[in-house]
Amino acid sequence: MRNLGARAYGFRSEAVADRPSPEDAVAVIEELGGVLERLDPLQKQIFELALQNKDVDEITIEVQRSARTVRRILQQIRQDLEDRLTSSIVE
């Protein structure tokens, strides 16, 4: 299976392609830290594997969960990140 990396999970590389200001970088790191703090161990493991460019099939083998579960968890993490980043931009 072709390895598409984090982009395959909805994490857009173009969203981070431009160099952020130091303040923006700190804000993103803080928001990411907030999201990561709320993840349970399985969610953290799946997210870390996705960031290592593992595809869904590889992740399912490592975490011994169905592809549907892995995709759902990645979607939830992506949505949480989007919501937090969008709300921090609006504020």
N, C-alpha and C positions, 0 to 999 in steps of 0.2 A: 504494500500500500504506500502511496506517495505521502511523504511527510510535509505537511503544509505549515507546521509551526503554530505559534500563538494566533496568527491571523485566521487560521481555520476555525478557531473558537469564537470569533467575533471581536477579538482584540486587534483593533486596527493599528497597523504600524505607522500609517500616515498621521495618526493622532499625536504621535510623539516624534515625528520626523523633524519638525522645526525645533530649534533650540529654545527652550523656555527661559524666561528670565529666572534669576536665582529665587525670587519670591514665589514664582509659579511652581518651580521645581520643589520647593519646600512644601508648598500647599498640596501638591500631588502626593508627595511622600507621606505627609500626615494623613491624607484621606485614605491612601492605600493601607497604611498602618491601622487605621480605624476599621477598615474592612477585614483585614487579616486577623485582628484581635477577636472578631466575632465568629470566625470560621471554626467549625469543629475539626478534630484531627483528620477525618476523611476528606473534608472539603479542602483543607490546607494541602494535603498530599496530592489531591487531584489538581489543584491550582499550580503547585510547584512542578508537577510533571508536565502540565501544559506549557508552562514557561520554559521548560527544558526541550520544547519542540517535539514532545511525544504526541503521537496521534491517538485518537480515541481507542482504537484497537489495542495499542500498547498500554494505555492507561487502564483499560478494563482488565487486562491480564495482571498488572501490578497490584491493583486495588481489589481485584476479585469481585467486581460489580458489573452490572449490565451496561452496555453501551448507552442505553436510554438514561440510566441513572447518571452516568458520567456527563452526558450532554446536558441533562437537566441541571446538574450542579454547576457546570461551567456557565450555563445561561444565567443562573441565579447570581453568580459572582459578578459576571459582566454587567448585569442589570444594576446590582448594588453599587458597583464602581461608577457606572454612568450616573445614577441618581445622586450619589454623593458629590461627584465632580460637578455636575450640573448645578446642584444647589449651592455649592461653594462659589461657583462663578457668579451666580445671581446675587449672592449676598454682598 
